[in-house]
Amino acid sequence: MKSLPLHDCSLKVTETVINRLHIFIHGAAILALLYYRIVTLIHVFLSREGPFLPHLLVFFAEFILSFLWLLHRASRWRPVKRVVFPERLPPDETLPPVDIFICTADPAKEPSIGVMNTVISAMALDYPPDKLAVYLSDDGGAPVTLSAMRESWKFAKAWIPFCRKYEVKTRCPEAYFSGAEDTMLENDGFAARRMEIEKEYMEFKKKLEKISETIGNSVSKDHPPIVAVINDEDSSATQKGMPLLVYMAREKRPSHPHHFKAGAINSLLRVSAIISNAPYFSVLDCDHYCNDPTSTRQAMCFYFDPELSQKLAFVQFPQRFHNISKHDLYDGKIEYYLREWDGLDGLQGPGIAGCNFYMKREAPYRMEHVPKDASLNQLKKIIGSSIELIKSTFKSYEPSVSRDNGKVSDAVKEELHLVSSCAYENGTEWGTKIGIPYGSLVEDAMFSLILHSSGWKSVLINPPRACYLGTCPTNLNDTLVQQTRWAHGFLTIFLSKYTPLLYGPPRMSISQSMVYGAATMDSLYFVSFFILGIVPQICLLHGISLYPNVSNPFFYLFVFVFVSSQLKHVQEVISSGDPLETALYELRMWIMKSVSCYSLANLNTILNFFGLNEANFAITSKVSDDYEQVNRYQNGIYEFDSSPQLLAPMCSLYIINFIAFFVGSARLFRGVKWDELVVQCGIPLFGILVNHHLFDGMFLRTDKGRISPYITWLSVSISALVVVVGSFVLLHLI
């Protein structure tokens, strides 16, 4: 008798029909629009009726928008939904071991209490404890973090049995005691035990605060490797019923590159291979606690499918956040990406989202390129000099660390220090052909591309209860800095040998290549936004038409393309279950990212290419102590405390569009070329209405979160300069 399936995948029929109809209809309209532009370009060039350069630039901007739109359609072609049935898994004794990796770097920006809550929630997963190991990578080498780990172990010895006995769903203690789970069992013993555990947790928090005050939050960029298996101080104590808990601070030296998060995960792969060597591992950010203890079992539903498991590299859970206000001004929920992931899941699978995924250890090892009869010296050149690490790549390997007491022999300690040293990777293939690849600030995207192009698959599981909850930026500056970093990372992939539209097609489907191409080329939006935010407006100031007049049938084509794109966005937002205002917030962030983040990312990439700038990974703060800033966010008021490099471009474009609209409107009211200039009046009107928060920030607000007068006047000056210089260039050079 055939057993019941562990998971089910179904096509989202309604979304698929809507998406495909829109692709064909909207695509046909875009082709007609481009045809109009080409014919107009030829006519203007031959007849010399007006300046040629503005028409050429607008065509170029519209072509980029059309090309990127086409690339993004691949993720809309076949959206699917998956459901898992973890209750159908085989008995616990047959489940495979799993390692959990958590990464932190700076206790000042990532407070210990938050990091330890994530660690404890991972230790308390609903999974056999003798098959679970939790690793914390501390890239700051902070003594406060190691001390906090020891205290976490002590508290977890009480917390984990409590969660298992009473089947607690929310196993992050801070979230649980903050009321995230209201379920109270009708059991006197439960109520009393809950009060005891809460008291212990409060004492645990006080201990961490005292440790932080005593030791401080100092970090080191120059320290030897530290690997510690956390266990009881009593050597005779047993660890039965507890997972392994390991602290790792890989060696840091100023003269050696450390490769940011990718380097940390590669070190974790090597250290964990010697200690526990689980065939599967998961990666969490230190602020993403486990909100559903069944996540590991849900992932195993896919790995226990014999038809899927062989080529399944990873199972991705979406990123969800617990600190988003009802307004979500900065698009913290990143629902736009999740809507794309549903479509990617219908192709070869979604990419890695940086965290919240379970991966087969075999996938990053990529041992398929290693000869089966490779000699020891050949393996050392590939994997490194550690004999114990080389042994761990064989299925017969048994880890040397005891699960009963967590004790580590001196010989194993030496191996652990060796594989976590900064020089270990020298002369090996780590970061190139083995492990997480180096060379990009978005190592997860590059790694996903490499895996998919090697024939691996991935799946997305988005259960009703979020399996992980984290924190997202709640101010504009952190959001823009984060988006700039991501954009810069994607651009480095685009300019590398892995550029998706060239590297992908011979190795994976065209659709999957288009998806990666869209991600790495999204930064080109800044070209279209600057052109369409300046050129039509300057021409409007001079009464030059760049669009068909009202009586021309192509006028309605332009209107249709604009309305069609906006309505499709609204439809996707509503279909996702989000309120209508989410479409506005997403549109605003798309504009702000395109104008500020993407332009700065392109500049940084160019400087990088010429060796004038070095890529840097900036940690986003996970805590905000500014009450006024938090209050403004909760009330739907934008926080503009950011750098001129990020704010001045968008403010300058806003001012140009504001002036152009009112000058153009005056022309329309006087009846001067009203039928030719109505579209060019509509463009700035749309911009100033959607982005009226910029007007408020520059001219109406007086609170600390406004746009500073310096940036406002700087933007006014830039706007004036752009109009003057732009007028000369556009109207007189060609």
RAVENFEN-V37774 format. One record per pair of residues at least 4 apart in sequence whose ideal C-beta (glycine too) atoms are under 8 Angstrom apart, sorted by the first residue. I is the first residue (numbers start at 1). J is the second residue. Records with the same first field share a line. If there is no record, write none. Layout:
BEGIN
I = J + J
END
This chain:
BEGIN
3 = 88
4 = 85 + 88
5 = 85 + 88 + 305
6 = 84 + 85 + 86 + 88 + 89 + 301 + 302 + 304 + 305
7 = 82 + 83 + 84 + 85 + 301 + 302 + 305
8 = 82 + 83 + 85
9 = 80 + 81 + 82 + 345
10 = 80 + 81 + 82 + 83
11 = 16 + 78 + 79 + 80 + 346
12 = 16 + 79 + 80 + 81 + 342
13 = 17
14 = 18 + 575
15 = 19 + 79 + 342 + 575
16 = 20 + 77 + 78 + 79
17 = 21
18 = 22 + 571
19 = 23 + 73 + 76 + 77 + 79 + 343
20 = 24 + 77
21 = 25
22 = 26 + 76 + 564 + 568
23 = 27 + 73 + 76 + 77
24 = 28
25 = 29 + 564
26 = 30 + 69 + 561 + 564 + 565 + 568
27 = 31 + 70 + 73
28 = 32
29 = 33 + 557 + 560 + 561 + 564
30 = 34 + 66 + 69 + 561
31 = 35
32 = 36 + 554 + 557
33 = 37 + 62 + 66 + 554 + 557 + 558 + 561
34 = 38 + 59 + 62 + 63 + 66
35 = 39
36 = 40 + 548 + 554 + 557
37 = 41 + 55 + 58 + 59 + 62 + 63
38 = 42 + 59
39 = 43
40 = 44 + 55
41 = 45 + 52 + 55 + 56 + 59
42 = 46
43 = 47 + 49
44 = 48 + 49 + 50 + 52 + 55
45 = 52
48 = 52
50 = 54 + 55 + 544
51 = 55 + 544 + 730 + 731 + 732 + 734
52 = 56 + 734
53 = 57 + 729 + 730 + 733 + 734
54 = 58 + 535 + 536 + 538 + 539 + 544 + 546 + 730 + 731
55 = 59 + 546
56 = 60 + 734
57 = 61 + 531 + 535 + 730
58 = 62 + 531 + 532 + 535 + 536 + 546
59 = 63
60 = 64 + 527 + 531
61 = 65 + 527 + 528 + 531 + 532 + 535
62 = 66 + 528 + 532
63 = 67
64 = 68 + 524 + 525 + 527 + 528
65 = 69 + 525 + 528
66 = 70
67 = 71
68 = 72 + 518 + 521 + 522 + 524 + 525
69 = 73 + 565
70 = 514
71 = 514 + 515 + 517 + 518 + 521
72 = 76 + 340 + 518
73 = 77 + 514
74 = 343 + 347 + 510 + 511 + 512 + 514 + 515 + 518
75 = 340 + 341 + 343 + 344 + 347 + 515 + 518
76 = 340 + 343
77 = 343 + 346 + 347 + 511
78 = 343 + 346 + 347
79 = 339 + 342 + 343 + 345 + 346
80 = 342 + 345 + 346
81 = 342 + 462
82 = 345 + 459 + 460 + 461 + 462
84 = 298 + 301 + 302 + 461 + 463
85 = 301
86 = 294 + 297 + 298 + 300 + 301
88 = 301
89 = 95 + 297 + 300 + 301 + 304
90 = 94 + 95 + 304
91 = 95
92 = 128
93 = 128
95 = 127 + 128 + 131 + 297 + 300
96 = 131 + 278 + 279 + 280 + 300 + 303
97 = 131 + 132 + 133 + 276 + 277 + 278 + 279 + 280
98 = 127 + 131 + 132 + 133 + 278 + 280 + 281 + 282 + 296 + 358
99 = 133 + 134 + 135 + 272 + 276 + 278 + 280 + 281 + 282
100 = 122 + 125 + 132 + 133 + 134 + 135 + 281 + 282 + 284
101 = 135 + 137 + 265 + 268 + 272 + 281 + 282 + 283 + 284
102 = 115 + 118 + 119 + 122 + 134 + 135 + 136 + 137 + 283 + 284 + 285 + 286
103 = 136 + 137 + 139 + 261 + 264 + 265 + 268 + 283 + 284 + 285 + 286
104 = 110 + 115 + 136 + 137 + 138 + 139 + 140 + 145 + 286
105 = 109 + 110 + 138 + 139 + 140 + 219 + 619
106 = 110 + 140 + 142 + 217 + 219 + 619
107 = 111 + 112 + 115 + 140 + 142 + 144 + 145 + 212 + 217 + 219
108 = 217 + 219
109 = 619 + 620 + 621 + 622 + 623
110 = 114 + 115 + 286 + 287 + 619 + 622
111 = 115 + 212 + 622 + 623
112 = 116 + 144 + 145 + 148 + 208 + 211 + 212
113 = 117 + 148 + 174 + 205 + 208 + 209
114 = 118 + 174 + 286 + 287 + 471 + 622 + 623
115 = 119 + 136 + 145 + 148 + 286 + 287
116 = 120 + 148 + 149 + 151 + 152 + 208
117 = 121 + 172 + 173 + 174 + 175 + 289
118 = 122 + 172 + 284 + 285 + 286 + 287 + 288 + 289 + 290
119 = 123 + 134 + 136 + 149 + 152 + 245
120 = 124 + 152 + 155 + 156 + 159 + 171 + 172 + 173
121 = 125 + 171 + 172 + 173 + 289 + 290 + 291
122 = 134 + 284 + 289 + 290
123 = 132 + 134 + 156 + 160 + 242 + 243 + 245
124 = 156 + 159 + 160 + 163 + 164 + 171 + 290 + 293
125 = 132 + 171 + 290 + 293 + 295 + 296
126 = 164 + 293 + 294 + 296 + 297
127 = 131 + 132 + 293 + 296 + 297
128 = 132
129 = 160 + 241 + 242 + 243
130 = 240 + 243 + 403
131 = 278
132 = 243 + 244 + 296
133 = 243 + 244 + 245 + 246 + 272 + 275 + 276 + 278
134 = 243 + 244 + 245 + 246
135 = 246 + 247 + 248 + 268 + 271 + 272
136 = 145 + 149 + 245 + 246 + 247 + 248 + 286
137 = 248 + 249 + 250 + 264 + 265 + 267 + 268
138 = 142 + 145 + 146 + 247 + 248 + 249
139 = 249 + 250 + 252 + 258 + 264
140 = 145 + 219 + 220 + 249
141 = 219 + 220 + 223 + 226 + 249 + 252
142 = 146 + 217 + 218 + 219 + 220 + 249
143 = 147 + 215 + 218
144 = 148 + 211 + 212 + 215 + 216 + 217 + 218
145 = 149 + 247
146 = 150 + 226 + 228 + 247 + 249
147 = 151 + 211 + 215
148 = 152 + 208 + 211
149 = 153 + 228 + 230 + 245 + 247
150 = 154 + 230
151 = 155 + 204 + 207 + 208 + 211
152 = 156 + 204 + 230 + 245
153 = 157 + 230 + 231 + 232 + 245
154 = 204
155 = 159 + 173 + 200 + 201 + 204
156 = 160 + 242 + 245
157 = 161 + 242
158 = 162 + 197 + 200
159 = 163 + 171 + 173 + 197 + 200 + 201
160 = 164 + 241 + 242
161 = 165 + 241
162 = 166 + 168 + 193 + 194 + 197
163 = 167 + 168 + 171 + 293
166 = 185 + 187 + 190 + 193 + 194
168 = 176 + 181 + 293
169 = 181 + 183 + 292 + 293 + 465
170 = 175 + 176 + 180 + 181 + 291
171 = 176 + 290 + 293
172 = 176 + 180 + 289 + 290 + 291 + 469
173 = 177 + 201 + 204
174 = 178 + 289
175 = 180 + 181 + 289 + 291 + 322 + 469
176 = 180 + 181
177 = 198 + 201
180 = 291
184 = 190 + 191 + 194
185 = 190 + 191
187 = 191
188 = 192
189 = 193
190 = 194
191 = 195
192 = 196
193 = 197
194 = 198
195 = 199
196 = 200
197 = 201
198 = 202
199 = 203
200 = 204
201 = 205
202 = 206
203 = 207
204 = 208
205 = 209
206 = 210
207 = 211
208 = 212
209 = 213
210 = 214
211 = 215
212 = 216 + 217
220 = 252
221 = 252 + 254
222 = 252 + 253 + 254
223 = 249 + 251 + 252
224 = 251 + 417
225 = 248 + 249 + 250 + 251 + 416 + 417 + 420 + 421
226 = 247 + 248 + 249
227 = 246 + 247 + 248 + 249 + 271 + 413 + 416 + 417 + 420
228 = 246 + 247 + 248
229 = 244 + 245 + 246 + 275 + 401 + 406 + 407 + 408
230 = 245 + 246 + 247 + 406
231 = 237 + 239 + 245 + 405 + 406 + 407
232 = 237 + 239
235 = 405 + 407
237 = 405
238 = 404 + 405
239 = 244 + 403 + 404 + 405 + 406
240 = 404
244 = 275 + 276 + 401 + 403 + 406
245 = 406
246 = 271 + 272 + 275
248 = 267 + 268 + 271 + 420
250 = 258 + 263 + 264 + 267 + 420 + 421 + 422
251 = 420 + 421 + 422 + 423
252 = 256 + 258 + 422
253 = 422
256 = 422 + 423
257 = 263
258 = 263 + 264 + 422
259 = 263 + 266 + 431 + 438
260 = 264 + 441 + 443 + 617
261 = 265 + 354 + 436 + 443 + 617
262 = 266 + 431 + 435 + 436 + 437 + 438 + 443 + 447
263 = 267 + 431 + 436 + 438
264 = 268
265 = 269 + 283 + 435 + 436
266 = 270 + 425 + 430 + 431 + 435 + 436
267 = 271 + 419 + 420
268 = 272 + 281
269 = 273 + 281 + 361 + 364 + 435
270 = 274 + 384 + 386 + 389 + 419 + 420 + 424
271 = 275 + 416 + 419 + 420
272 = 276 + 277 + 278 + 281
273 = 277 + 361 + 389 + 392 + 393 + 419
274 = 386 + 388 + 389 + 392 + 399 + 400 + 401 + 412 + 415 + 416 + 419
275 = 399 + 400 + 401 + 408 + 412 + 416
276 = 399 + 401
277 = 361 + 392 + 397 + 399
278 = 361
279 = 360 + 361 + 362
280 = 299 + 303 + 358 + 359 + 360 + 361
281 = 358 + 359 + 361
282 = 295 + 296 + 299 + 356 + 357 + 358 + 359
283 = 354 + 355 + 356 + 357 + 359
284 = 288 + 290 + 355 + 356 + 468
285 = 354 + 355 + 356 + 470
286 = 622
287 = 470 + 471 + 622
288 = 319 + 355 + 356 + 468 + 469 + 470
289 = 468 + 469 + 470
290 = 295 + 467 + 468
291 = 320 + 465 + 466 + 467 + 468 + 469
292 = 298 + 463 + 465 + 466 + 467 + 468
294 = 298 + 467
295 = 299 + 317 + 358 + 467 + 468
296 = 300 + 358
297 = 301
298 = 315 + 461 + 463 + 467
299 = 303 + 315 + 358 + 461
300 = 304
301 = 305
302 = 308 + 309 + 312 + 315 + 459 + 461
303 = 309 + 312 + 315 + 358 + 360
304 = 309
305 = 309 + 312
306 = 310
308 = 312 + 457 + 459
311 = 455 + 456 + 457
312 = 360 + 456 + 457 + 458 + 459
313 = 349 + 359 + 360 + 363 + 451 + 456 + 457 + 458
314 = 352 + 357 + 358 + 359 + 360 + 363 + 451 + 458
315 = 357 + 358 + 359 + 458 + 459 + 460 + 461
316 = 341 + 349 + 350 + 351 + 352 + 353 + 356 + 357 + 458 + 459 + 460 + 461
317 = 356 + 357 + 460 + 461 + 462 + 467 + 468
318 = 338 + 341 + 353 + 356 + 460 + 462 + 466
319 = 334 + 353 + 354 + 355 + 356 + 468 + 470
320 = 333 + 466 + 468 + 469 + 470
321 = 332 + 333 + 469 + 470 + 471 + 472
322 = 469 + 470 + 471
323 = 332 + 471 + 472 + 474
324 = 328 + 332 + 333 + 472 + 474
325 = 329 + 474 + 633 + 634 + 636
326 = 636
327 = 581 + 585 + 633 + 634 + 635 + 636
328 = 332 + 333 + 582 + 585
329 = 476 + 585 + 588 + 633 + 636 + 638
330 = 472 + 473 + 474 + 475 + 476 + 479 + 585 + 589
331 = 335 + 336 + 479 + 585 + 586 + 589
332 = 472 + 473 + 474 + 479
333 = 338 + 472 + 578
334 = 338 + 472
335 = 339 + 573 + 576 + 578 + 582 + 586
336 = 340 + 586
337 = 341 + 353
338 = 342 + 462 + 576
339 = 343 + 572 + 576
340 = 344 + 515
341 = 345 + 350 + 460
342 = 346 + 460 + 462
343 = 347
344 = 348 + 349 + 350 + 351 + 460 + 512 + 515
345 = 349 + 350 + 459 + 460
347 = 509 + 511 + 512 + 515
348 = 452 + 457 + 458 + 508 + 509 + 512
349 = 452 + 457 + 458 + 459 + 460
350 = 448 + 458 + 459 + 460
351 = 444 + 445 + 448 + 449 + 452 + 458 + 516 + 519
352 = 357 + 444 + 445 + 447 + 448 + 458
353 = 357 + 444
354 = 444
355 = 468 + 470
356 = 467 + 468
359 = 363 + 364
361 = 365
362 = 367
363 = 451 + 456
364 = 434 + 435 + 436 + 447
365 = 393 + 434 + 435
366 = 433 + 434 + 454
367 = 393
368 = 454
369 = 433
370 = 374 + 378 + 379 + 382
371 = 378
374 = 378 + 379 + 382
375 = 379
376 = 380 + 390
377 = 381
378 = 382
379 = 383 + 390 + 393
380 = 384 + 385 + 390 + 428
381 = 427 + 428 + 429
382 = 428 + 429 + 433 + 434
383 = 389 + 390 + 393 + 428 + 429 + 430 + 434
384 = 389 + 390 + 419 + 424 + 425 + 428 + 430
385 = 418 + 424
386 = 390 + 415 + 418 + 419 + 424
387 = 391 + 415
388 = 392 + 400 + 412 + 415
389 = 393 + 415 + 419
391 = 397
392 = 397 + 399
393 = 397
400 = 408 + 409 + 412
401 = 406 + 407 + 408 + 412
402 = 406 + 407
408 = 412 + 413 + 416
409 = 413
410 = 414
411 = 415
412 = 416
413 = 417
414 = 418
415 = 419
416 = 420
417 = 421
418 = 424
419 = 424
420 = 424
424 = 428 + 430
425 = 430 + 431
428 = 434
429 = 433 + 434
430 = 434 + 435
431 = 435 + 436 + 437 + 438 + 439
432 = 437 + 438
436 = 443 + 447
437 = 443 + 446 + 447 + 450
438 = 443
439 = 446 + 492 + 496
440 = 445 + 446 + 489 + 490 + 492 + 493 + 496
441 = 485 + 486 + 488 + 489 + 492 + 615 + 617
442 = 446 + 486 + 489 + 490 + 493
443 = 447 + 489
444 = 448
445 = 449 + 489 + 490 + 493 + 516 + 519 + 520
446 = 450 + 493 + 496 + 498
447 = 451
448 = 452 + 458 + 516
449 = 453 + 493 + 498 + 500 + 503 + 504 + 516
450 = 454 + 498
451 = 456 + 458
452 = 456 + 457 + 458 + 508 + 512 + 516
453 = 503 + 504 + 507 + 508
454 = 507
455 = 507 + 508
463 = 467
471 = 622
473 = 478 + 479 + 482 + 620
474 = 478 + 624 + 629 + 630 + 633
475 = 479 + 624 + 629 + 633 + 639 + 641
476 = 480 + 592 + 638 + 639 + 640 + 641 + 642
477 = 481 + 639 + 641 + 642 + 643 + 646
478 = 482 + 620 + 621
479 = 483 + 589
480 = 484 + 592 + 593 + 596 + 597 + 642 + 646
481 = 485 + 618 + 620 + 646
482 = 486 + 620
483 = 487 + 593 + 597
484 = 488 + 596 + 597 + 600 + 601 + 604 + 646
485 = 489 + 617 + 618
486 = 490
487 = 491 + 522 + 523 + 593 + 597 + 598 + 601 + 602
488 = 492 + 601 + 604 + 605 + 608 + 615
489 = 493 + 615
490 = 494 + 519 + 520 + 521 + 522 + 523
491 = 495 + 520 + 523 + 601 + 602 + 605
492 = 496 + 605 + 608 + 615
493 = 498 + 499 + 500 + 520
494 = 499 + 500 + 520 + 521 + 523
495 = 499 + 605 + 609
497 = 503
498 = 503
499 = 503 + 520
500 = 504 + 513 + 514 + 515 + 516 + 517 + 519 + 520
501 = 505 + 513 + 514 + 517
503 = 507
504 = 508 + 512 + 513 + 516 + 517
505 = 510 + 513
508 = 512 + 513
509 = 513
510 = 514
511 = 515
512 = 516
513 = 517
514 = 518
515 = 519
516 = 520
517 = 521
518 = 522
522 = 598
523 = 598 + 601 + 602
524 = 528 + 598
525 = 529 + 590 + 593 + 594 + 598
526 = 530 + 594 + 595 + 598 + 599 + 602
527 = 531
528 = 532 + 594
529 = 533 + 591 + 594 + 595 + 653
530 = 534 + 595 + 599 + 653
531 = 535
532 = 536 + 683
533 = 537 + 595 + 653 + 656 + 657 + 687
534 = 538 + 653 + 656 + 722 + 726
535 = 539 + 546 + 726 + 730
536 = 540 + 546 + 547 + 660 + 680 + 683 + 684
537 = 541 + 656 + 657 + 659 + 660 + 680 + 683 + 684
538 = 542 + 656 + 660 + 723 + 726 + 727 + 730
539 = 543 + 544 + 545 + 546 + 680 + 730
540 = 544 + 660 + 663 + 664 + 667 + 677 + 680 + 681 + 684
541 = 659 + 660 + 663 + 664 + 723 + 727
542 = 727 + 731
543 = 667 + 672 + 673 + 677
544 = 731
545 = 549 + 673 + 676 + 677 + 680
546 = 680
547 = 555 + 558 + 676 + 679 + 680
548 = 552 + 553 + 554 + 555 + 557 + 558 + 679
549 = 555 + 675 + 676
550 = 555 + 675 + 678
551 = 555 + 675
553 = 557
554 = 558
555 = 559 + 679
556 = 560
557 = 561
558 = 562 + 679
559 = 563
560 = 564
561 = 565
562 = 566
563 = 567
564 = 568
565 = 569
566 = 570
567 = 571
568 = 572
569 = 573 + 583 + 586 + 587
570 = 574 + 580 + 583
571 = 575
572 = 576
573 = 578 + 580 + 582 + 583 + 586
574 = 578 + 580
578 = 582 + 583
580 = 584
581 = 585
582 = 586
583 = 587
584 = 588 + 690
585 = 589
586 = 590
587 = 591 + 690
588 = 592 + 690 + 691 + 693
589 = 593
590 = 594
591 = 595 + 650 + 687 + 690 + 691
592 = 596 + 597 + 650
593 = 597 + 598
594 = 598 + 599
595 = 599 + 649 + 650 + 653
596 = 600 + 645 + 646 + 647 + 649 + 650
597 = 601 + 646
598 = 602
599 = 603 + 649
600 = 604 + 645 + 646
601 = 605
602 = 606
603 = 607
604 = 608 + 613 + 615
605 = 609
606 = 610
607 = 612 + 613
608 = 612 + 613 + 614 + 615
624 = 629 + 630
626 = 630
627 = 631
628 = 632 + 703 + 704 + 705
629 = 633 + 639 + 641 + 705
630 = 634
631 = 635
632 = 637 + 638 + 639 + 703 + 705
633 = 637 + 639
637 = 703 + 705
638 = 693 + 696 + 697 + 705
639 = 705
640 = 647 + 697 + 705 + 706 + 707 + 708
641 = 704 + 705
642 = 646 + 647
643 = 647
644 = 648 + 710 + 711 + 714
645 = 649
646 = 650
647 = 651 + 707 + 711 + 715
648 = 652 + 711 + 714 + 715 + 718
649 = 653
650 = 654 + 691 + 694
651 = 655 + 694 + 698 + 707 + 711 + 712 + 715
652 = 656 + 715 + 718 + 719 + 722
653 = 657 + 687
654 = 658 + 687 + 688 + 691 + 694 + 695 + 698 + 715
655 = 659 + 715 + 716 + 719
656 = 660 + 684 + 719 + 722 + 723
657 = 661 + 683 + 684 + 687 + 688
658 = 662 + 684 + 688 + 695
659 = 663 + 719 + 723
660 = 664 + 680 + 684
661 = 665 + 681 + 684 + 685 + 688
662 = 666
663 = 667
664 = 668 + 677 + 680 + 681 + 684
665 = 669 + 681
666 = 670
667 = 672 + 673 + 674 + 677
668 = 672 + 674 + 677 + 678 + 681
672 = 677
673 = 677
674 = 678
677 = 681
678 = 682
679 = 683
680 = 684
681 = 685
682 = 686
683 = 687
684 = 688
685 = 689
686 = 690
687 = 691
688 = 692 + 695
691 = 695
692 = 696
693 = 697
694 = 698 + 707
695 = 699 + 700
696 = 700 + 701
697 = 701 + 705 + 706 + 707
698 = 706 + 707 + 711 + 712 + 715
699 = 712
701 = 705 + 706 + 707
702 = 706
707 = 711 + 712
708 = 712
709 = 713
710 = 714
711 = 715
712 = 716
713 = 717
714 = 718
715 = 719
716 = 720
717 = 721
718 = 722
719 = 723
720 = 724
721 = 725
722 = 726
723 = 727
724 = 728
725 = 729
726 = 730
727 = 731
728 = 732 + 733
729 = 733
END
